[in-house]
Amino acid sequence: MTSVVDPAGKIQYSCGKCKREQCKLWRDYQTFLENQSLICAKCIGEPAETIDDDGRVISKITGGRTDQIGWLVPAVPTPDYKTFWGYTSVPEKDVKWWRSLQN
């Protein structure tokens, strides 16, 4: 996987495996930025038909819908693209932005 941070200290918002851009990406949960990786649903191996438009899949634990895939959570960058919002701290406008991206 490629580092998510470029030499200027900005997050490169693309899949670390296939380099896809302009799509929903997930990141490792509870992981320092310098060890972070981003991945799209295709590279996670999640079949496209199992992900709804909001980026949610059926939880293998609860059977309900969730935007977490295993230990991966939505990768929502802060406005300055220097880090990611904490999973429970993402402002509503940024949640809407992430959900608006293609799967």
ABEGO torsion letter per residue (X at the ends): XBBABBAAGBBBBBBAAAGBBGBBBBBBBGBBAAABBBBBAAAAGBBAAABBAAGBBBBAAAGBBBABBEABBBBBBBAAGABBBBAAABBAAAAAAAAABBX
